[in-house]
Amino acid sequence: MVSSSLVRPLQLANRAMQWISAVIVMSITSYFINRNPHGEHIIYQEVISTMSVAFFLLGFISPFLPKVLSKIVLGLDIIFSYLWLTAFIFAAQDYNWHNCYANAPPNIGCGRKKANEAFIFLAFFFTLTAIFLEIAGLWADRDSVPTREKGNGHEGAATA
């Protein structure tokens, strides 16, 4: 049995790392777009990171309002895990194939590109971890609710 007092701090720490990774990806990708605004993969990474920064804020509230937000946040985590995985695949194709310096965005050092790829992977990893922690939080919340029994079975019986 999992305790909500154990799951909540883990959820919050994971959410912080998830959000920070998304902000770093957004920053690096914005730098790439500012330097050279070409490439569909870069625009995709920017859109996913920007949407994540906004939507992941709900994740910070969900440990405290599990009945209201946990299922919504769980759905968002599942969707964004696939989006982040796709962004990682795009980054791996762009930065690890042929000449890193010449691939999109061109004329930007490989160090920044590899850092972007690494933080995209971290955003994916922490989003995937958030799914399991959210499920654990729902499970812990379900186990902490006391069950009510119907009584002794004599209610409603006529007494003579």
C-alpha positions as CSV (number, residue, x, y, z in Angstrom):
1,M,0.0,0.0,0.0
2,V,1.3,3.4,-1.0
3,S,0.9,6.4,1.3
4,S,-0.1,9.8,0.0
5,S,2.4,11.4,2.3
6,L,5.1,9.6,0.4
7,V,3.7,10.1,-3.1
8,R,3.0,13.8,-2.8
9,P,6.6,15.0,-2.3
10,L,7.8,12.6,-5.1
11,Q,5.1,14.1,-7.4
12,L,6.1,17.6,-6.6
13,A,9.8,17.0,-7.1
14,N,9.1,15.2,-10.4
15,R,6.8,18.0,-11.5
16,A,9.5,20.5,-10.7
17,M,12.1,18.6,-12.8
18,Q,9.6,18.1,-15.6
19,W,8.7,21.8,-15.7
20,I,12.3,23.0,-15.5
21,S,13.3,20.6,-18.3
22,A,10.5,22.0,-20.5
23,V,11.6,25.6,-19.7
24,I,15.2,24.8,-20.7
25,V,14.1,23.2,-23.9
26,M,11.9,26.2,-24.7
27,S,14.8,28.6,-24.0
28,I,17.3,26.7,-26.2
29,T,14.8,26.2,-29.0
30,S,13.9,29.9,-28.9
31,Y,17.5,30.7,-29.3
32,F,17.7,28.4,-32.3
33,I,14.6,30.1,-33.8
34,N,16.1,33.5,-33.2
35,R,19.3,32.6,-34.9
36,N,17.8,30.7,-37.8
37,P,14.0,30.3,-38.0
38,H,14.0,27.4,-40.5
39,G,13.1,23.8,-39.7
40,E,9.9,22.0,-38.9
41,H,11.4,20.0,-36.1
42,I,12.6,23.1,-34.3
43,I,9.1,24.7,-34.5
44,Y,7.6,21.4,-33.2
45,Q,10.0,21.4,-30.2
46,E,9.1,25.0,-29.5
47,V,5.4,24.4,-29.6
48,I,5.6,21.3,-27.4
49,S,7.9,22.9,-24.9
50,T,5.7,26.1,-24.7
51,M,2.5,24.1,-24.3
52,S,4.2,21.9,-21.6
53,V,5.3,24.9,-19.6
54,A,1.6,26.0,-19.4
55,F,-0.1,22.7,-19.0
56,F,2.4,21.2,-16.5
57,L,1.4,23.9,-14.0
58,L,-1.7,21.9,-13.4
59,G,0.6,19.0,-12.2
60,F,1.8,21.1,-9.3
61,I,-1.8,21.4,-8.0
62,S,-2.9,17.8,-8.6
63,P,-1.3,16.3,-5.5
64,F,-3.4,18.6,-3.4
65,L,-6.7,18.2,-5.3
66,P,-6.5,14.6,-6.5
67,K,-10.2,14.1,-6.9
68,V,-10.5,17.1,-9.1
69,L,-7.4,17.2,-11.2
70,S,-5.5,13.9,-11.1
71,K,-7.4,12.2,-13.9
72,I,-7.1,15.3,-16.2
73,V,-3.4,15.6,-15.4
74,L,-2.9,11.9,-16.0
75,G,-4.5,12.3,-19.5
76,L,-2.3,15.3,-20.2
77,D,0.8,13.4,-19.1
78,I,0.0,10.5,-21.4
79,I,-0.5,12.8,-24.4
80,F,2.6,14.8,-23.6
81,S,4.8,11.7,-23.1
82,Y,4.1,10.8,-26.8
83,L,4.7,14.4,-27.9
84,W,8.0,14.5,-26.0
85,L,9.1,11.2,-27.4
86,T,8.5,12.4,-30.9
87,A,10.4,15.6,-30.1
88,F,13.3,13.5,-28.9
89,I,13.3,11.4,-32.0
90,F,13.3,14.5,-34.2
91,A,16.2,15.9,-32.2
92,A,18.1,12.6,-32.4
93,Q,17.6,12.6,-36.2
94,D,18.7,16.2,-36.6
95,Y,21.7,16.3,-34.3
96,N,23.1,12.7,-34.5
97,W,23.0,12.1,-38.2
98,H,25.7,13.2,-40.6
99,N,27.2,16.6,-39.7
100,C,25.7,18.0,-36.5
101,Y,27.0,21.5,-37.3
102,A,25.3,21.6,-40.7
103,N,22.0,20.1,-39.7
104,A,19.0,22.2,-38.6
105,P,19.6,24.8,-37.3
106,P,22.8,25.2,-39.3
107,N,25.9,27.1,-38.1
108,I,25.1,26.6,-34.4
109,G,27.5,24.6,-32.3
110,C,26.8,21.0,-31.5
111,G,27.1,21.5,-27.8
112,R,23.8,23.5,-27.7
113,K,22.1,21.0,-29.9
114,K,23.2,18.1,-27.8
115,A,22.1,20.0,-24.6
116,N,18.7,20.6,-26.2
117,E,18.4,16.9,-27.1
118,A,19.4,15.9,-23.5
119,F,16.8,18.2,-21.9
120,I,14.1,16.9,-24.4
121,F,14.9,13.4,-23.2
122,L,14.7,14.6,-19.6
123,A,11.3,16.2,-20.2
124,F,10.1,12.9,-21.8
125,F,11.5,10.9,-18.9
126,F,10.0,13.1,-16.2
127,T,6.7,13.1,-18.0
128,L,6.7,9.3,-18.2
129,T,7.6,9.2,-14.5
130,A,4.8,11.6,-13.7
131,I,2.3,9.1,-15.2
132,F,3.3,6.4,-12.8
133,L,3.4,8.8,-9.8
134,E,0.0,10.2,-10.7
135,I,-1.4,6.6,-10.8
136,A,0.3,5.9,-7.4
137,G,-1.2,9.1,-6.1
138,L,-4.7,8.1,-7.3
139,W,-4.1,4.7,-5.7
140,A,-3.0,6.2,-2.4
141,D,-5.9,8.6,-2.3
142,R,-8.3,5.7,-3.0
143,D,-6.8,3.6,-0.2
144,S,-6.9,6.5,2.3
145,V,-10.7,7.0,1.9
146,P,-12.4,5.1,4.7
147,T,-15.0,2.7,3.6
148,R,-18.5,2.8,5.0
149,E,-20.3,-0.4,5.8
150,K,-24.0,-0.7,5.4
151,G,-24.7,-1.5,9.0
152,N,-25.8,-4.7,10.6
153,G,-28.4,-5.6,8.0
154,H,-31.5,-4.9,10.2
155,E,-32.3,-1.4,9.0
156,G,-35.7,-1.0,7.6
157,A,-36.9,-4.2,9.3
158,A,-40.2,-3.8,11.2
159,T,-40.0,-4.3,14.9
160,A,-43.0,-5.9,16.5
